[in-house]
């Protein structure tokens, strides 16, 4: 699958940030769509990182930084609601 480049934004900060965030989400989801739960839970690297963990981590990071820090909305504690399947983790993200 070919990588894409984000669109060039000539807009205010909020619109630019939201556009880049949308690009990040769409790019990542394109990479993990169709991965089986078994493959998503398997770590191909010595660190033990899995695609399932990474997908949940991105959802947590977005929740904390965008919702809690920038918007002031209460967010679930980091790692408290990890999805058990890749499909559920993608939906959460």
PyMOL Python script that loads the backbone (N, CA, C, O; Angstrom):
from pymol import cmd

cmd.read_pdbstr("""\
ATOM      1  N   UNK A   1       0.848  -1.166   0.000  1.00  0.00           N
ATOM      2  CA  UNK A   1       0.000   0.000   0.000  1.00  0.00           C
ATOM      3  C   UNK A   1       0.899   1.237   0.000  1.00  0.00           C
ATOM      4  O   UNK A   1       1.809   1.353   0.821  1.00  0.00           O
ATOM      5  N   UNK A   2       0.643   2.133  -0.902  1.00  0.00           N
ATOM      6  CA  UNK A   2       1.450   3.345  -1.024  1.00  0.00           C
ATOM      7  C   UNK A   2       1.108   4.331   0.082  1.00  0.00           C
ATOM      8  O   UNK A   2      -0.051   4.482   0.469  1.00  0.00           O
ATOM      9  N   UNK A   3       2.131   4.994   0.577  1.00  0.00           N
ATOM     10  CA  UNK A   3       1.919   6.044   1.565  1.00  0.00           C
ATOM     11  C   UNK A   3       1.372   7.281   0.865  1.00  0.00           C
ATOM     12  O   UNK A   3       1.615   7.500  -0.322  1.00  0.00           O
ATOM     13  N   UNK A   4       0.645   8.071   1.608  1.00  0.00           N
ATOM     14  CA  UNK A   4       0.111   9.330   1.092  1.00  0.00           C
ATOM     15  C   UNK A   4       0.738  10.469   1.863  1.00  0.00           C
ATOM     16  O   UNK A   4       1.274  10.265   2.953  1.00  0.00           O
ATOM     17  N   UNK A   5       0.678  11.650   1.316  1.00  0.00           N
ATOM     18  CA  UNK A   5       1.155  12.853   1.998  1.00  0.00           C
ATOM     19  C   UNK A   5      -0.055  13.661   2.432  1.00  0.00           C
ATOM     20  O   UNK A   5      -1.077  13.668   1.745  1.00  0.00           O
ATOM     21  N   UNK A   6       0.053  14.348   3.575  1.00  0.00           N
ATOM     22  CA  UNK A   6      -1.077  15.174   4.003  1.00  0.00           C
ATOM     23  C   UNK A   6      -1.280  16.343   3.045  1.00  0.00           C
ATOM     24  O   UNK A   6      -0.338  16.814   2.408  1.00  0.00           O
ATOM     25  N   UNK A   7      -2.504  16.794   2.957  1.00  0.00           N
ATOM     26  CA  UNK A   7      -2.815  17.959   2.132  1.00  0.00           C
ATOM     27  C   UNK A   7      -2.143  19.192   2.724  1.00  0.00           C
ATOM     28  O   UNK A   7      -1.886  19.250   3.926  1.00  0.00           O
ATOM     29  N   UNK A   8      -1.870  20.147   1.900  1.00  0.00           N
ATOM     30  CA  UNK A   8      -1.329  21.418   2.385  1.00  0.00           C
ATOM     31  C   UNK A   8      -2.496  22.248   2.913  1.00  0.00           C
ATOM     32  O   UNK A   8      -3.505  22.420   2.230  1.00  0.00           O
ATOM     33  N   UNK A   9      -2.351  22.753   4.118  1.00  0.00           N
ATOM     34  CA  UNK A   9      -3.415  23.533   4.733  1.00  0.00           C
ATOM     35  C   UNK A   9      -3.031  25.001   4.759  1.00  0.00           C
ATOM     36  O   UNK A   9      -1.937  25.358   5.196  1.00  0.00           O
ATOM     37  N   UNK A  10      -3.918  25.834   4.298  1.00  0.00           N
ATOM     38  CA  UNK A  10      -3.761  27.278   4.402  1.00  0.00           C
ATOM     39  C   UNK A  10      -5.033  27.745   5.096  1.00  0.00           C
ATOM     40  O   UNK A  10      -5.993  28.187   4.466  1.00  0.00           O
ATOM     41  N   UNK A  11      -4.999  27.628   6.420  1.00  0.00           N
ATOM     42  CA  UNK A  11      -6.204  27.894   7.188  1.00  0.00           C
ATOM     43  C   UNK A  11      -5.793  28.275   8.606  1.00  0.00           C
ATOM     44  O   UNK A  11      -4.603  28.388   8.896  1.00  0.00           O
ATOM     45  N   UNK A  12      -6.754  28.469   9.474  1.00  0.00           N
ATOM     46  CA  UNK A  12      -6.458  28.793  10.865  1.00  0.00           C
ATOM     47  C   UNK A  12      -5.890  27.557  11.576  1.00  0.00           C
ATOM     48  O   UNK A  12      -5.949  26.446  11.050  1.00  0.00           O
ATOM     49  N   UNK A  13      -5.342  27.768  12.773  1.00  0.00           N
ATOM     50  CA  UNK A  13      -4.682  26.680  13.507  1.00  0.00           C
ATOM     51  C   UNK A  13      -5.607  25.507  13.778  1.00  0.00           C
ATOM     52  O   UNK A  13      -5.222  24.353  13.589  1.00  0.00           O
ATOM     53  N   UNK A  14      -6.808  25.791  14.214  1.00  0.00           N
ATOM     54  CA  UNK A  14      -7.750  24.712  14.553  1.00  0.00           C
ATOM     55  C   UNK A  14      -8.054  23.849  13.328  1.00  0.00           C
ATOM     56  O   UNK A  14      -8.001  22.621  13.405  1.00  0.00           O
ATOM     57  N   UNK A  15      -8.367  24.476  12.221  1.00  0.00           N
ATOM     58  CA  UNK A  15      -8.679  23.720  11.004  1.00  0.00           C
ATOM     59  C   UNK A  15      -7.481  22.909  10.537  1.00  0.00           C
ATOM     60  O   UNK A  15      -7.631  21.770  10.095  1.00  0.00           O
ATOM     61  N   UNK A  16      -6.296  23.492  10.636  1.00  0.00           N
ATOM     62  CA  UNK A  16      -5.079  22.777  10.248  1.00  0.00           C
ATOM     63  C   UNK A  16      -4.856  21.574  11.153  1.00  0.00           C
ATOM     64  O   UNK A  16      -4.576  20.478  10.668  1.00  0.00           O
ATOM     65  N   UNK A  17      -4.980  21.769  12.478  1.00  0.00           N
ATOM     66  CA  UNK A  17      -4.781  20.668  13.412  1.00  0.00           C
ATOM     67  C   UNK A  17      -5.801  19.555  13.181  1.00  0.00           C
ATOM     68  O   UNK A  17      -5.445  18.377  13.177  1.00  0.00           O
ATOM     69  N   UNK A  18      -7.051  19.920  12.992  1.00  0.00           N
ATOM     70  CA  UNK A  18      -8.089  18.914  12.776  1.00  0.00           C
ATOM     71  C   UNK A  18      -7.868  18.171  11.454  1.00  0.00           C
ATOM     72  O   UNK A  18      -8.104  16.966  11.375  1.00  0.00           O
ATOM     73  N   UNK A  19      -7.424  18.873  10.435  1.00  0.00           N
ATOM     74  CA  UNK A  19      -7.136  18.229   9.157  1.00  0.00           C
ATOM     75  C   UNK A  19      -5.980  17.250   9.260  1.00  0.00           C
ATOM     76  O   UNK A  19      -6.040  16.155   8.701  1.00  0.00           O
ATOM     77  N   UNK A  20      -4.927  17.637   9.972  1.00  0.00           N
ATOM     78  CA  UNK A  20      -3.781  16.741  10.151  1.00  0.00           C
ATOM     79  C   UNK A  20      -4.146  15.550  11.030  1.00  0.00           C
ATOM     80  O   UNK A  20      -3.688  14.434  10.784  1.00  0.00           O
ATOM     81  N   UNK A  21      -4.958  15.777  12.043  1.00  0.00           N
ATOM     82  CA  UNK A  21      -5.413  14.685  12.897  1.00  0.00           C
ATOM     83  C   UNK A  21      -6.263  13.692  12.094  1.00  0.00           C
ATOM     84  O   UNK A  21      -6.109  12.480  12.242  1.00  0.00           O
ATOM     85  N   UNK A  22      -7.143  14.199  11.260  1.00  0.00           N
ATOM     86  CA  UNK A  22      -7.965  13.344  10.399  1.00  0.00           C
ATOM     87  C   UNK A  22      -7.070  12.536   9.445  1.00  0.00           C
ATOM     88  O   UNK A  22      -7.300  11.346   9.233  1.00  0.00           O
ATOM     89  N   UNK A  23      -6.051  13.192   8.873  1.00  0.00           N
ATOM     90  CA  UNK A  23      -5.116  12.499   7.985  1.00  0.00           C
ATOM     91  C   UNK A  23      -4.398  11.381   8.735  1.00  0.00           C
ATOM     92  O   UNK A  23      -4.248  10.279   8.207  1.00  0.00           O
ATOM     93  N   UNK A  24      -3.953  11.656   9.964  1.00  0.00           N
ATOM     94  CA  UNK A  24      -3.260  10.653  10.781  1.00  0.00           C
ATOM     95  C   UNK A  24      -4.165   9.450  11.029  1.00  0.00           C
ATOM     96  O   UNK A  24      -3.753   8.305  10.843  1.00  0.00           O
ATOM     97  N   UNK A  25      -5.398   9.717  11.451  1.00  0.00           N
ATOM     98  CA  UNK A  25      -6.353   8.638  11.712  1.00  0.00           C
ATOM     99  C   UNK A  25      -6.590   7.791  10.463  1.00  0.00           C
ATOM    100  O   UNK A  25      -6.473   6.566  10.495  1.00  0.00           O
ATOM    101  N   UNK A  26      -6.924   8.463   9.368  1.00  0.00           N
ATOM    102  CA  UNK A  26      -7.238   7.740   8.130  1.00  0.00           C
ATOM    103  C   UNK A  26      -6.046   6.924   7.640  1.00  0.00           C
ATOM    104  O   UNK A  26      -6.215   5.797   7.173  1.00  0.00           O
ATOM    105  N   UNK A  27      -4.852   7.482   7.743  1.00  0.00           N
ATOM    106  CA  UNK A  27      -3.646   6.774   7.292  1.00  0.00           C
ATOM    107  C   UNK A  27      -3.405   5.523   8.121  1.00  0.00           C
ATOM    108  O   UNK A  27      -3.108   4.461   7.574  1.00  0.00           O
ATOM    109  N   UNK A  28      -3.531   5.642   9.434  1.00  0.00           N
ATOM    110  CA  UNK A  28      -3.301   4.489  10.300  1.00  0.00           C
ATOM    111  C   UNK A  28      -4.368   3.417  10.077  1.00  0.00           C
ATOM    112  O   UNK A  28      -4.048   2.237   9.938  1.00  0.00           O
ATOM    113  N   UNK A  29      -5.619   3.827  10.043  1.00  0.00           N
ATOM    114  CA  UNK A  29      -6.712   2.863   9.874  1.00  0.00           C
ATOM    115  C   UNK A  29      -6.575   2.126   8.540  1.00  0.00           C
ATOM    116  O   UNK A  29      -6.845   0.927   8.472  1.00  0.00           O
ATOM    117  N   UNK A  30      -6.162   2.820   7.488  1.00  0.00           N
ATOM    118  CA  UNK A  30      -5.940   2.149   6.193  1.00  0.00           C
ATOM    119  C   UNK A  30      -4.912   1.034   6.321  1.00  0.00           C
ATOM    120  O   UNK A  30      -4.994   0.034   5.608  1.00  0.00           O
ATOM    121  N   UNK A  31      -3.951   1.192   7.213  1.00  0.00           N
ATOM    122  CA  UNK A  31      -2.892   0.192   7.374  1.00  0.00           C
ATOM    123  C   UNK A  31      -3.367  -1.040   8.146  1.00  0.00           C
ATOM    124  O   UNK A  31      -2.867  -2.140   7.909  1.00  0.00           O
ATOM    125  N   UNK A  32      -4.320  -0.875   9.063  1.00  0.00           N
ATOM    126  CA  UNK A  32      -4.720  -2.003   9.911  1.00  0.00           C
ATOM    127  C   UNK A  32      -6.069  -2.628   9.545  1.00  0.00           C
ATOM    128  O   UNK A  32      -6.421  -3.684  10.070  1.00  0.00           O
ATOM    129  N   UNK A  33      -6.823  -1.992   8.656  1.00  0.00           N
ATOM    130  CA  UNK A  33      -8.098  -2.575   8.213  1.00  0.00           C
ATOM    131  C   UNK A  33      -7.812  -3.929   7.578  1.00  0.00           C
ATOM    132  O   UNK A  33      -6.916  -4.053   6.743  1.00  0.00           O
ATOM    133  N   UNK A  34      -8.562  -4.928   7.971  1.00  0.00           N
ATOM    134  CA  UNK A  34      -8.402  -6.257   7.391  1.00  0.00           C
ATOM    135  C   UNK A  34      -7.427  -7.152   8.131  1.00  0.00           C
ATOM    136  O   UNK A  34      -7.318  -8.336   7.810  1.00  0.00           O
ATOM    137  N   UNK A  35      -6.714  -6.617   9.118  1.00  0.00           N
ATOM    138  CA  UNK A  35      -5.815  -7.438   9.928  1.00  0.00           C
ATOM    139  C   UNK A  35      -6.672  -8.301  10.852  1.00  0.00           C
ATOM    140  O   UNK A  35      -7.624  -7.803  11.453  1.00  0.00           O
ATOM    141  N   UNK A  36      -6.353  -9.561  10.969  1.00  0.00           N
ATOM    142  CA  UNK A  36      -7.125 -10.447  11.848  1.00  0.00           C
ATOM    143  C   UNK A  36      -6.803 -10.148  13.310  1.00  0.00           C
ATOM    144  O   UNK A  36      -5.772  -9.551  13.620  1.00  0.00           O
ATOM    145  N   UNK A  37      -7.695 -10.569  14.200  1.00  0.00           N
ATOM    146  CA  UNK A  37      -7.438 -10.384  15.632  1.00  0.00           C
ATOM    147  C   UNK A  37      -6.171 -11.117  16.055  1.00  0.00           C
ATOM    148  O   UNK A  37      -5.400 -10.614  16.872  1.00  0.00           O
ATOM    149  N   UNK A  38      -5.960 -12.301  15.502  1.00  0.00           N
ATOM    150  CA  UNK A  38      -4.757 -13.074  15.847  1.00  0.00           C
ATOM    151  C   UNK A  38      -3.497 -12.329  15.419  1.00  0.00           C
ATOM    152  O   UNK A  38      -2.539 -12.234  16.186  1.00  0.00           O
ATOM    153  N   UNK A  39      -3.498 -11.802  14.194  1.00  0.00           N
ATOM    154  CA  UNK A  39      -2.327 -11.049  13.726  1.00  0.00           C
ATOM    155  C   UNK A  39      -2.148  -9.753  14.513  1.00  0.00           C
ATOM    156  O   UNK A  39      -1.023  -9.357  14.816  1.00  0.00           O
ATOM    157  N   UNK A  40      -3.261  -9.094  14.844  1.00  0.00           N
ATOM    158  CA  UNK A  40      -3.190  -7.834  15.581  1.00  0.00           C
ATOM    159  C   UNK A  40      -2.642  -8.025  16.990  1.00  0.00           C
ATOM    160  O   UNK A  40      -2.063  -7.103  17.564  1.00  0.00           O
ATOM    161  N   UNK A  41      -2.822  -9.214  17.544  1.00  0.00           N
ATOM    162  CA  UNK A  41      -2.352  -9.500  18.902  1.00  0.00           C
ATOM    163  C   UNK A  41      -0.956 -10.114  18.923  1.00  0.00           C
ATOM    164  O   UNK A  41      -0.416 -10.387  19.995  1.00  0.00           O
ATOM    165  N   UNK A  42      -0.373 -10.333  17.752  1.00  0.00           N
ATOM    166  CA  UNK A  42       0.962 -10.929  17.650  1.00  0.00           C
ATOM    167  C   UNK A  42       1.998  -9.828  17.508  1.00  0.00           C
ATOM    168  O   UNK A  42       1.815  -8.887  16.736  1.00  0.00           O
ATOM    169  N   UNK A  43       3.076  -9.949  18.248  1.00  0.00           N
ATOM    170  CA  UNK A  43       4.140  -8.956  18.172  1.00  0.00           C
ATOM    171  C   UNK A  43       5.275  -9.439  17.275  1.00  0.00           C
ATOM    172  O   UNK A  43       5.876 -10.480  17.542  1.00  0.00           O
ATOM    173  N   UNK A  44       5.571  -8.691  16.216  1.00  0.00           N
ATOM    174  CA  UNK A  44       6.677  -9.064  15.343  1.00  0.00           C
ATOM    175  C   UNK A  44       8.007  -8.431  15.765  1.00  0.00           C
ATOM    176  O   UNK A  44       9.021  -8.605  15.089  1.00  0.00           O
ATOM    177  N   UNK A  45       8.001  -7.703  16.872  1.00  0.00           N
ATOM    178  CA  UNK A  45       9.204  -6.982  17.307  1.00  0.00           C
ATOM    179  C   UNK A  45       9.569  -7.358  18.740  1.00  0.00           C
ATOM    180  O   UNK A  45       8.695  -7.748  19.515  1.00  0.00           O
ATOM    181  N   UNK A  46      10.850  -7.246  19.103  1.00  0.00           N
ATOM    182  CA  UNK A  46      11.290  -7.629  20.445  1.00  0.00           C
ATOM    183  C   UNK A  46      10.623  -6.846  21.583  1.00  0.00           C
ATOM    184  O   UNK A  46      10.550  -7.340  22.708  1.00  0.00           O
ATOM    185  N   UNK A  47      10.141  -5.643  21.303  1.00  0.00           N
ATOM    186  CA  UNK A  47       9.529  -4.829  22.359  1.00  0.00           C
ATOM    187  C   UNK A  47       8.190  -5.382  22.828  1.00  0.00           C
ATOM    188  O   UNK A  47       7.717  -5.022  23.906  1.00  0.00           O
ATOM    189  N   UNK A  48       7.569  -6.256  22.028  1.00  0.00           N
ATOM    190  CA  UNK A  48       6.266  -6.802  22.380  1.00  0.00           C
ATOM    191  C   UNK A  48       5.099  -5.973  21.874  1.00  0.00           C
ATOM    192  O   UNK A  48       3.945  -6.322  22.122  1.00  0.00           O
ATOM    193  N   UNK A  49       5.374  -4.884  21.170  1.00  0.00           N
ATOM    194  CA  UNK A  49       4.316  -4.027  20.640  1.00  0.00           C
ATOM    195  C   UNK A  49       3.489  -4.777  19.600  1.00  0.00           C
ATOM    196  O   UNK A  49       4.032  -5.444  18.720  1.00  0.00           O
ATOM    197  N   UNK A  50       2.171  -4.658  19.716  1.00  0.00           N
ATOM    198  CA  UNK A  50       1.260  -5.279  18.751  1.00  0.00           C
ATOM    199  C   UNK A  50       0.437  -4.192  18.061  1.00  0.00           C
ATOM    200  O   UNK A  50       0.354  -3.063  18.545  1.00  0.00           O
ATOM    201  N   UNK A  51      -0.164  -4.540  16.938  1.00  0.00           N
ATOM    202  CA  UNK A  51      -1.042  -3.586  16.258  1.00  0.00           C
ATOM    203  C   UNK A  51      -2.265  -3.264  17.112  1.00  0.00           C
ATOM    204  O   UNK A  51      -2.758  -2.137  17.086  1.00  0.00           O
ATOM    205  N   UNK A  52      -2.755  -4.241  17.867  1.00  0.00           N
ATOM    206  CA  UNK A  52      -3.891  -3.996  18.759  1.00  0.00           C
ATOM    207  C   UNK A  52      -3.508  -2.989  19.835  1.00  0.00           C
ATOM    208  O   UNK A  52      -4.252  -2.044  20.097  1.00  0.00           O
ATOM    209  N   UNK A  53      -2.348  -3.190  20.460  1.00  0.00           N
ATOM    210  CA  UNK A  53      -1.891  -2.251  21.486  1.00  0.00           C
ATOM    211  C   UNK A  53      -1.703  -0.861  20.888  1.00  0.00           C
ATOM    212  O   UNK A  53      -2.121   0.132  21.483  1.00  0.00           O
ATOM    213  N   UNK A  54      -1.079  -0.784  19.721  1.00  0.00           N
ATOM    214  CA  UNK A  54      -0.810   0.506  19.091  1.00  0.00           C
ATOM    215  C   UNK A  54      -2.103   1.241  18.744  1.00  0.00           C
ATOM    216  O   UNK A  54      -2.185   2.457  18.915  1.00  0.00           O
ATOM    217  N   UNK A  55      -3.102   0.525  18.265  1.00  0.00           N
ATOM    218  CA  UNK A  55      -4.384   1.146  17.932  1.00  0.00           C
ATOM    219  C   UNK A  55      -5.049   1.699  19.190  1.00  0.00           C
ATOM    220  O   UNK A  55      -5.556   2.820  19.182  1.00  0.00           O
ATOM    221  N   UNK A  56      -5.048   0.920  20.267  1.00  0.00           N
ATOM    222  CA  UNK A  56      -5.596   1.407  21.537  1.00  0.00           C
ATOM    223  C   UNK A  56      -4.785   2.585  22.070  1.00  0.00           C
ATOM    224  O   UNK A  56      -5.350   3.535  22.613  1.00  0.00           O
ATOM    225  N   UNK A  57      -3.481   2.526  21.918  1.00  0.00           N
ATOM    226  CA  UNK A  57      -2.604   3.606  22.382  1.00  0.00           C
ATOM    227  C   UNK A  57      -2.920   4.916  21.649  1.00  0.00           C
ATOM    228  O   UNK A  57      -2.989   5.974  22.274  1.00  0.00           O
ATOM    229  N   UNK A  58      -3.110   4.848  20.342  1.00  0.00           N
ATOM    230  CA  UNK A  58      -3.449   6.053  19.587  1.00  0.00           C
ATOM    231  C   UNK A  58      -4.782   6.634  20.045  1.00  0.00           C
ATOM    232  O   UNK A  58      -4.924   7.852  20.150  1.00  0.00           O
ATOM    233  N   UNK A  59      -5.755   5.774  20.316  1.00  0.00           N
ATOM    234  CA  UNK A  59      -7.051   6.249  20.819  1.00  0.00           C
ATOM    235  C   UNK A  59      -6.881   6.924  22.178  1.00  0.00           C
ATOM    236  O   UNK A  59      -7.480   7.969  22.432  1.00  0.00           O
ATOM    237  N   UNK A  60      -6.066   6.332  23.053  1.00  0.00           N
ATOM    238  CA  UNK A  60      -5.795   6.936  24.365  1.00  0.00           C
ATOM    239  C   UNK A  60      -5.111   8.291  24.216  1.00  0.00           C
ATOM    240  O   UNK A  60      -5.510   9.269  24.847  1.00  0.00           O
ATOM    241  N   UNK A  61      -4.083   8.339  23.383  1.00  0.00           N
ATOM    242  CA  UNK A  61      -3.321   9.578  23.215  1.00  0.00           C
ATOM    243  C   UNK A  61      -4.211  10.693  22.673  1.00  0.00           C
ATOM    244  O   UNK A  61      -4.143  11.830  23.140  1.00  0.00           O
ATOM    245  N   UNK A  62      -5.036  10.366  21.697  1.00  0.00           N
ATOM    246  CA  UNK A  62      -5.937  11.378  21.145  1.00  0.00           C
ATOM    247  C   UNK A  62      -6.928  11.843  22.205  1.00  0.00           C
ATOM    248  O   UNK A  62      -7.212  13.036  22.318  1.00  0.00           O
ATOM    249  N   UNK A  63      -7.447  10.909  22.971  1.00  0.00           N
ATOM    250  CA  UNK A  63      -8.397  11.251  24.022  1.00  0.00           C
ATOM    251  C   UNK A  63      -7.767  12.192  25.046  1.00  0.00           C
ATOM    252  O   UNK A  63      -8.371  13.191  25.436  1.00  0.00           O
ATOM    253  N   UNK A  64      -6.568  11.869  25.469  1.00  0.00           N
ATOM    254  CA  UNK A  64      -5.910  12.689  26.489  1.00  0.00           C
ATOM    255  C   UNK A  64      -5.519  14.053  25.944  1.00  0.00           C
ATOM    256  O   UNK A  64      -5.829  15.074  26.558  1.00  0.00           O
ATOM    257  N   UNK A  65      -4.845  14.087  24.805  1.00  0.00           N
ATOM    258  CA  UNK A  65      -4.331  15.358  24.296  1.00  0.00           C
ATOM    259  C   UNK A  65      -5.403  16.230  23.669  1.00  0.00           C
ATOM    260  O   UNK A  65      -5.434  17.433  23.927  1.00  0.00           O
ATOM    261  N   UNK A  66      -6.264  15.675  22.872  1.00  0.00           N
ATOM    262  CA  UNK A  66      -7.249  16.501  22.176  1.00  0.00           C
ATOM    263  C   UNK A  66      -8.449  16.795  23.061  1.00  0.00           C
ATOM    264  O   UNK A  66      -8.837  17.953  23.219  1.00  0.00           O
ATOM    265  N   UNK A  67      -9.039  15.751  23.640  1.00  0.00           N
ATOM    266  CA  UNK A  67     -10.246  15.971  24.439  1.00  0.00           C
ATOM    267  C   UNK A  67      -9.940  16.608  25.790  1.00  0.00           C
ATOM    268  O   UNK A  67     -10.521  17.635  26.142  1.00  0.00           O
ATOM    269  N   UNK A  68      -9.035  16.006  26.541  1.00  0.00           N
ATOM    270  CA  UNK A  68      -8.782  16.483  27.899  1.00  0.00           C
ATOM    271  C   UNK A  68      -7.949  17.765  27.930  1.00  0.00           C
ATOM    272  O   UNK A  68      -8.349  18.748  28.554  1.00  0.00           O
ATOM    273  N   UNK A  69      -6.804  17.761  27.267  1.00  0.00           N
ATOM    274  CA  UNK A  69      -5.897  18.913  27.360  1.00  0.00           C
ATOM    275  C   UNK A  69      -6.394  20.136  26.601  1.00  0.00           C
ATOM    276  O   UNK A  69      -6.406  21.240  27.145  1.00  0.00           O
ATOM    277  N   UNK A  70      -6.806  19.951  25.346  1.00  0.00           N
ATOM    278  CA  UNK A  70      -7.209  21.097  24.535  1.00  0.00           C
ATOM    279  C   UNK A  70      -8.654  21.506  24.766  1.00  0.00           C
ATOM    280  O   UNK A  70      -8.945  22.696  24.890  1.00  0.00           O
ATOM    281  N   UNK A  71      -9.564  20.541  24.826  1.00  0.00           N
ATOM    282  CA  UNK A  71     -10.987  20.861  24.917  1.00  0.00           C
ATOM    283  C   UNK A  71     -11.500  20.918  26.351  1.00  0.00           C
ATOM    284  O   UNK A  71     -12.588  21.441  26.595  1.00  0.00           O
ATOM    285  N   UNK A  72     -10.731  20.385  27.307  1.00  0.00           N
ATOM    286  CA  UNK A  72     -11.153  20.409  28.697  1.00  0.00           C
ATOM    287  C   UNK A  72     -12.272  19.430  29.022  1.00  0.00           C
ATOM    288  O   UNK A  72     -12.951  19.578  30.038  1.00  0.00           O
ATOM    289  N   UNK A  73     -12.468  18.435  28.169  1.00  0.00           N
ATOM    290  CA  UNK A  73     -13.506  17.422  28.379  1.00  0.00           C
ATOM    291  C   UNK A  73     -12.909  16.266  29.177  1.00  0.00           C
ATOM    292  O   UNK A  73     -11.773  15.861  28.930  1.00  0.00           O
ATOM    293  N   UNK A  74     -13.668  15.737  30.129  1.00  0.00           N
ATOM    294  CA  UNK A  74     -13.188  14.587  30.891  1.00  0.00           C
ATOM    295  C   UNK A  74     -12.930  13.416  29.957  1.00  0.00           C
ATOM    296  O   UNK A  74     -13.771  13.069  29.129  1.00  0.00           O
ATOM    297  N   UNK A  75     -11.765  12.817  30.100  1.00  0.00           N
ATOM    298  CA  UNK A  75     -11.403  11.654  29.282  1.00  0.00           C
ATOM    299  C   UNK A  75     -11.154  10.476  30.212  1.00  0.00           C
ATOM    300  O   UNK A  75     -10.751  10.655  31.362  1.00  0.00           O
ATOM    301  N   UNK A  76     -11.395   9.281  29.711  1.00  0.00           N
ATOM    302  CA  UNK A  76     -11.130   8.071  30.500  1.00  0.00           C
ATOM    303  C   UNK A  76      -9.641   8.002  30.821  1.00  0.00           C
ATOM    304  O   UNK A  76      -8.819   8.428  30.010  1.00  0.00           O
ATOM    305  N   UNK A  77      -9.280   7.473  31.987  1.00  0.00           N
ATOM    306  CA  UNK A  77      -7.863   7.325  32.326  1.00  0.00           C
ATOM    307  C   UNK A  77      -7.137   6.491  31.274  1.00  0.00           C
ATOM    308  O   UNK A  77      -7.708   5.567  30.695  1.00  0.00           O
ATOM    309  N   UNK A  78      -5.880   6.828  31.036  1.00  0.00           N
ATOM    310  CA  UNK A  78      -5.071   6.168  30.011  1.00  0.00           C
ATOM    311  C   UNK A  78      -5.096   4.655  30.198  1.00  0.00           C
ATOM    312  O   UNK A  78      -4.764   4.151  31.270  1.00  0.00           O
ATOM    313  N   UNK A  79      -5.488   3.941  29.159  1.00  0.00           N
ATOM    314  CA  UNK A  79      -5.477   2.482  29.183  1.00  0.00           C
ATOM    315  C   UNK A  79      -6.650   1.833  29.887  1.00  0.00           C
ATOM    316  O   UNK A  79      -6.679   0.610  30.026  1.00  0.00           O
ATOM    317  N   UNK A  80      -7.623   2.622  30.338  1.00  0.00           N
ATOM    318  CA  UNK A  80      -8.709   2.049  31.140  1.00  0.00           C
ATOM    319  C   UNK A  80      -9.784   1.343  30.320  1.00  0.00           C
ATOM    320  O   UNK A  80     -10.529   0.519  30.851  1.00  0.00           O
ATOM    321  N   UNK A  81      -9.866   1.656  29.045  1.00  0.00           N
ATOM    322  CA  UNK A  81     -10.940   1.049  28.248  1.00  0.00           C
ATOM    323  C   UNK A  81     -10.424   0.484  26.928  1.00  0.00           C
ATOM    324  O   UNK A  81     -11.033   0.684  25.877  1.00  0.00           O
ATOM    325  N   UNK A  82      -9.305  -0.219  26.992  1.00  0.00           N
ATOM    326  CA  UNK A  82      -8.740  -0.818  25.781  1.00  0.00           C
ATOM    327  C   UNK A  82      -9.697  -1.835  25.178  1.00  0.00           C
ATOM    328  O   UNK A  82     -10.285  -2.656  25.882  1.00  0.00           O
ATOM    329  N   UNK A  83      -9.838  -1.764  23.872  1.00  0.00           N
ATOM    330  CA  UNK A  83     -10.699  -2.690  23.143  1.00  0.00           C
ATOM    331  C   UNK A  83      -9.995  -4.035  22.997  1.00  0.00           C
ATOM    332  O   UNK A  83      -8.781  -4.074  22.799  1.00  0.00           O
ATOM    333  N   UNK A  84     -10.738  -5.139  23.091  1.00  0.00           N
ATOM    334  CA  UNK A  84     -10.122  -6.468  23.032  1.00  0.00           C
ATOM    335  C   UNK A  84      -9.878  -7.007  21.622  1.00  0.00           C
ATOM    336  O   UNK A  84      -9.155  -7.988  21.451  1.00  0.00           O
ATOM    337  N   UNK A  85     -10.483  -6.364  20.604  1.00  0.00           N
ATOM    338  CA  UNK A  85     -10.295  -6.831  19.227  1.00  0.00           C
ATOM    339  C   UNK A  85      -9.832  -5.661  18.367  1.00  0.00           C
ATOM    340  O   UNK A  85     -10.037  -4.501  18.725  1.00  0.00           O
ATOM    341  N   UNK A  86      -9.209  -5.967  17.235  1.00  0.00           N
ATOM    342  CA  UNK A  86      -8.730  -4.899  16.353  1.00  0.00           C
ATOM    343  C   UNK A  86      -9.904  -4.105  15.792  1.00  0.00           C
ATOM    344  O   UNK A  86      -9.811  -2.885  15.660  1.00  0.00           O
ATOM    345  N   UNK A  87     -11.008  -4.777  15.459  1.00  0.00           N
ATOM    346  CA  UNK A  87     -12.182  -4.072  14.936  1.00  0.00           C
ATOM    347  C   UNK A  87     -12.722  -3.084  15.978  1.00  0.00           C
ATOM    348  O   UNK A  87     -13.045  -1.945  15.642  1.00  0.00           O
ATOM    349  N   UNK A  88     -12.819  -3.511  17.223  1.00  0.00           N
ATOM    350  CA  UNK A  88     -13.304  -2.635  18.294  1.00  0.00           C
ATOM    351  C   UNK A  88     -12.314  -1.506  18.567  1.00  0.00           C
ATOM    352  O   UNK A  88     -12.725  -0.383  18.858  1.00  0.00           O
ATOM    353  N   UNK A  89     -11.025  -1.789  18.477  1.00  0.00           N
ATOM    354  CA  UNK A  89     -10.009  -0.757  18.703  1.00  0.00           C
ATOM    355  C   UNK A  89     -10.068   0.303  17.603  1.00  0.00           C
ATOM    356  O   UNK A  89      -9.924   1.494  17.883  1.00  0.00           O
ATOM    357  N   UNK A  90     -10.278  -0.120  16.360  1.00  0.00           N
ATOM    358  CA  UNK A  90     -10.407   0.836  15.254  1.00  0.00           C
ATOM    359  C   UNK A  90     -11.641   1.707  15.473  1.00  0.00           C
ATOM    360  O   UNK A  90     -11.581   2.921  15.274  1.00  0.00           O
ATOM    361  N   UNK A  91     -12.746   1.110  15.877  1.00  0.00           N
ATOM    362  CA  UNK A  91     -13.970   1.872  16.139  1.00  0.00           C
ATOM    363  C   UNK A  91     -13.750   2.866  17.277  1.00  0.00           C
ATOM    364  O   UNK A  91     -14.265   3.983  17.233  1.00  0.00           O
ATOM    365  N   UNK A  92     -12.996   2.470  18.282  1.00  0.00           N
ATOM    366  CA  UNK A  92     -12.693   3.342  19.422  1.00  0.00           C
ATOM    367  C   UNK A  92     -11.831   4.516  18.987  1.00  0.00           C
ATOM    368  O   UNK A  92     -11.977   5.625  19.502  1.00  0.00           O
ATOM    369  N   UNK A  93     -10.940   4.274  18.046  1.00  0.00           N
ATOM    370  CA  UNK A  93     -10.030   5.307  17.562  1.00  0.00           C
ATOM    371  C   UNK A  93     -10.765   6.256  16.641  1.00  0.00           C
ATOM    372  O   UNK A  93     -10.170   7.202  16.126  1.00  0.00           O
TER     373      UNK A  93
END
""", "prot")
cmd.dss("prot")
cmd.show_as("cartoon", "prot")
cmd.util.cbc("prot")
cmd.orient("prot")
